[in-house]
Amino acid sequence: MGLMKRLLFFLFCIVAVFSSCQKDGDANKYKYDIDYQVGKSYTQTFYVGSHYIVGGIPLGVGYYITSICNRLSFDIKEGEDGFSELRPPQEFYNDVVRKNNELKNTEHKYYAIADYSFTYDWSGLIDLKRVSEWKLVIGRMEEYVFQGKICQHLVVVEEL
C-alpha cells in the first residue's frame, strides 16, 4: 500500500510541474517588458482603454487604445484616416462595455484586444496597422517594475 501512495504522489508532482510550466508559457504569450528602441518595428497587443464622444457636428466617437504594457497608447477619432481599420467594431465594443457593467467582480474585467504592428518613435507610433482580429478576453491589471519605475500591465486570464 505504501508503494502505491508514493507512486500516486510522484505522478501528482509530475502533473503539477507540467501544469505550472504550461501556465507560465501562456503568461509569456503577451509581452509587456519590451524595451522599445526608436526606429525599430514591433508587433504588440493593445486593448481599448476607453471610448469617448467627439464633439462637433456631427458628433462622433473616439477610442483610447493602450498597449498591454501600458507604456504606449494612441487615440483614434471618427473621421480620422484609418479609423475603421484601427478601432474595434462598434457592436463588439458595446458588448464589452455591457459585460463590464454587469460584472460583480472588480478584480477581473472584460477587454477588447488586438495586435498592432508599428515603428516606435519618440513622437508616437509610426506606420500603425492592426494585424489581428479583435478578441474578447478576461483580464486584470498587475504591477511590474520596468527600468526602476512601477508600471501596470494587462494580464490576460482567459481568452473567450
C-alpha positions as CSV (number, residue, x, y, z in Angstrom):
1,M,0.0,0.0,0.0
2,G,2.9,2.4,0.8
3,L,4.4,1.9,-2.7
4,M,1.1,2.8,-4.3
5,K,0.8,6.0,-2.3
6,R,4.3,7.0,-3.3
7,L,3.6,6.3,-7.0
8,L,0.4,8.4,-6.9
9,F,2.3,11.2,-5.1
10,F,5.1,11.1,-7.7
11,L,2.6,11.2,-10.6
12,F,0.8,14.1,-8.9
13,C,4.0,16.0,-8.7
14,I,4.9,15.4,-12.3
15,V,1.4,16.6,-13.4
16,A,1.8,19.7,-11.2
17,V,5.2,20.6,-12.6
18,F,3.9,20.3,-16.2
19,S,0.8,22.2,-15.5
20,S,2.7,25.1,-14.0
21,C,5.1,25.2,-17.0
22,Q,2.1,25.4,-19.3
23,K,0.7,28.3,-17.3
24,D,4.0,30.2,-17.3
25,G,4.2,29.7,-21.1
26,D,0.7,31.2,-21.5
27,A,1.6,34.1,-19.3
28,N,4.5,34.9,-21.6
29,K,2.3,34.9,-24.6
30,Y,1.6,38.7,-24.1
31,K,4.9,40.5,-23.8
32,Y,4.9,43.6,-21.5
33,D,8.6,44.2,-20.7
34,I,9.8,45.2,-24.2
35,D,12.5,47.9,-24.1
36,Y,11.3,49.9,-27.2
37,Q,14.0,51.4,-29.4
38,V,13.5,54.4,-31.7
39,G,13.2,53.4,-35.3
40,K,12.6,49.7,-34.6
41,S,9.5,47.9,-35.7
42,Y,7.3,45.9,-33.3
43,T,4.1,43.9,-33.0
44,Q,2.4,44.3,-29.7
45,T,-1.0,43.6,-28.2
46,F,-3.2,46.6,-27.4
47,Y,-6.5,46.9,-25.6
48,V,-9.3,49.5,-25.7
49,G,-8.7,51.6,-22.6
50,S,-11.8,53.8,-23.0
51,H,-14.0,55.5,-25.6
52,Y,-15.4,59.0,-25.7
53,I,-17.7,61.2,-27.6
54,V,-16.1,63.6,-30.1
55,G,-17.8,67.0,-30.1
56,G,-18.7,69.0,-33.1
57,I,-21.1,68.4,-36.0
58,P,-21.7,65.6,-36.5
59,L,-21.0,64.0,-33.1
60,G,-18.7,61.0,-33.3
61,V,-16.8,58.6,-31.1
62,G,-13.1,58.1,-30.3
63,Y,-11.1,55.4,-28.7
64,Y,-8.1,55.5,-26.4
65,I,-6.1,52.3,-27.2
66,T,-3.3,51.2,-24.9
67,S,-0.5,48.6,-25.2
68,I,-0.7,45.6,-22.9
69,C,2.4,47.0,-21.1
70,N,0.5,50.4,-20.6
71,R,3.6,52.3,-21.8
72,L,2.3,53.0,-25.3
73,S,-1.0,54.4,-26.5
74,F,-2.8,56.2,-29.2
75,D,-6.3,57.6,-29.8
76,I,-8.3,57.4,-32.9
77,K,-11.4,59.5,-33.7
78,E,-14.2,59.0,-36.1
79,G,-13.4,60.9,-39.3
80,E,-9.6,60.4,-39.0
81,D,-7.7,58.3,-41.5
82,G,-7.6,54.7,-40.5
83,F,-10.5,54.9,-38.0
84,S,-12.4,51.9,-39.3
85,E,-9.3,49.8,-39.6
86,L,-7.8,50.6,-36.1
87,R,-10.8,50.7,-33.8
88,P,-12.9,47.7,-32.7
89,P,-16.3,47.2,-34.4
90,Q,-18.9,49.3,-32.5
91,E,-21.2,46.4,-31.7
92,F,-18.3,44.3,-30.4
93,Y,-17.1,47.1,-28.2
94,N,-20.6,47.8,-26.9
95,D,-20.8,44.2,-25.9
96,V,-17.5,44.6,-23.9
97,V,-19.0,47.7,-22.1
98,R,-22.3,45.9,-21.4
99,K,-20.5,42.8,-19.9
100,N,-18.3,45.1,-17.7
101,N,-21.4,46.9,-16.4
102,E,-22.9,43.6,-15.4
103,L,-19.8,42.4,-13.5
104,K,-19.9,41.9,-9.8
105,N,-16.2,41.0,-9.6
106,T,-14.0,44.1,-9.5
107,E,-10.6,42.3,-9.9
108,H,-11.3,41.0,-13.4
109,K,-12.8,42.8,-16.4
110,Y,-13.6,42.2,-20.0
111,Y,-11.2,43.7,-22.5
112,A,-11.2,44.1,-26.3
113,I,-7.6,43.2,-27.5
114,A,-5.9,43.2,-30.9
115,D,-2.3,43.0,-32.2
116,Y,-0.8,46.1,-33.9
117,S,2.4,46.5,-35.8
118,F,4.2,49.8,-35.7
119,T,7.6,51.6,-35.7
120,Y,8.5,53.2,-32.4
121,D,9.3,56.9,-32.3
122,W,9.6,59.4,-29.5
123,S,6.8,61.4,-31.2
124,G,4.4,58.4,-31.4
125,L,3.7,55.2,-33.2
126,I,4.5,55.3,-36.9
127,D,3.1,53.1,-39.6
128,L,0.5,51.8,-37.2
129,K,-1.5,48.8,-38.5
130,R,-3.9,46.3,-36.8
131,V,-2.6,42.8,-37.7
132,S,-5.1,40.6,-35.9
133,E,-8.9,40.4,-35.4
134,W,-10.3,41.8,-32.2
135,K,-10.7,39.3,-29.3
136,L,-12.7,39.4,-26.1
137,V,-10.7,38.4,-23.0
138,I,-11.0,38.5,-19.3
139,G,-8.1,40.2,-17.6
140,R,-6.8,42.1,-14.6
141,M,-4.1,44.8,-14.1
142,E,-0.9,43.8,-12.3
143,E,2.1,45.9,-11.3
144,Y,5.6,45.3,-12.6
145,V,8.9,47.2,-12.4
146,F,10.4,48.5,-15.7
147,Q,13.7,50.5,-15.6
148,G,13.1,51.4,-12.0
149,K,9.5,52.6,-12.5
150,I,6.4,50.9,-11.2
151,C,4.1,50.2,-14.1
152,Q,0.9,48.2,-14.6
153,H,0.2,45.7,-17.4
154,L,-2.8,43.8,-18.5
155,V,-2.7,40.1,-17.5
156,V,-5.0,38.1,-19.8
157,V,-6.7,35.5,-17.6
158,E,-8.9,33.9,-20.2
159,E,-9.5,34.3,-24.0
160,L,-13.1,33.9,-24.9
